Amino acid sequence: MSSKKFLRLLALGNAKIVRQRGTSHAMFKREKEGRVYHAPVIMAKAELSSVYMKLVMHQLGFTEEEIDVILE
């Protein structure tokens, strides 16, 4: 899956871009149950591995159930 598609999926789960300063990564933030989660996401890549995407989603506080629903 491309970075653009992955960013759309993150947006479905209320993850928002915080900043990107001329690097290949952007920082994303997600608030859930009063906690704030942050994770760097690779931008402008044609293909991201499923392992990488799950790692990022876990860093942003997504549960396995939420990941399954978003990836469907």
C-alpha positions in Angstrom: 0.0 0.0 0.0 1.3 3.5 -0.8 1.9 6.2 1.8 -1.0 8.2 0.4 -3.5 5.4 1.0 -2.0 4.7 4.4 -2.5 8.3 5.4 -6.1 8.1 4.4 -6.6 5.1 6.6 -4.9 6.8 9.5 -7.3 9.8 9.0 -10.2 7.4 9.3 -8.9 6.5 12.8 -8.6 10.2 13.9 -4.8 10.4 13.4 -3.7 13.9 12.4 -0.5 15.2 10.9 1.4 17.3 13.4 4.4 18.4 11.3 6.8 17.6 8.5 9.9 19.6 8.2 11.6 18.8 4.9 12.3 15.2 5.9 11.0 11.9 4.6 8.9 11.4 7.7 5.9 13.2 9.1 4.8 13.2 12.8 1.3 12.0 13.4 -0.8 12.4 16.6 -3.9 10.6 17.8 -5.9 11.2 21.0 -7.7 8.3 22.5 -9.4 8.0 25.9 -7.5 11.1 27.3 -4.1 9.9 26.1 -2.1 11.3 23.2 0.0 9.0 21.0 2.6 10.1 18.5 4.4 8.2 15.6 6.6 9.1 12.6 5.2 8.0 9.3 7.2 7.6 6.0 5.9 9.9 3.4 5.9 9.6 -0.5 6.7 6.0 -0.6 5.2 3.8 -3.3 5.0 0.7 -1.1 4.9 0.3 2.7 5.1 -3.1 4.3 2.2 -4.4 6.3 4.5 -5.0 9.3 5.5 -1.3 9.2 1.9 -0.1 9.0 0.9 -2.3 11.9 3.8 -1.0 13.9 2.8 2.6 13.3 -0.8 1.9 14.1 0.1 0.3 17.4 2.3 3.4 18.2 -0.7 5.5 17.6 -2.8 3.5 20.1 -4.9 1.5 17.7 -6.1 -1.9 19.1 -6.0 -5.1 16.9 -9.8 -4.8 16.5 -9.5 -1.2 15.3 -6.7 -2.1 12.9 -8.8 -5.0 11.4 -11.8 -2.7 10.9 -9.7 0.1 9.3 -7.8 -2.3 7.0 -11.0 -4.0 5.7 
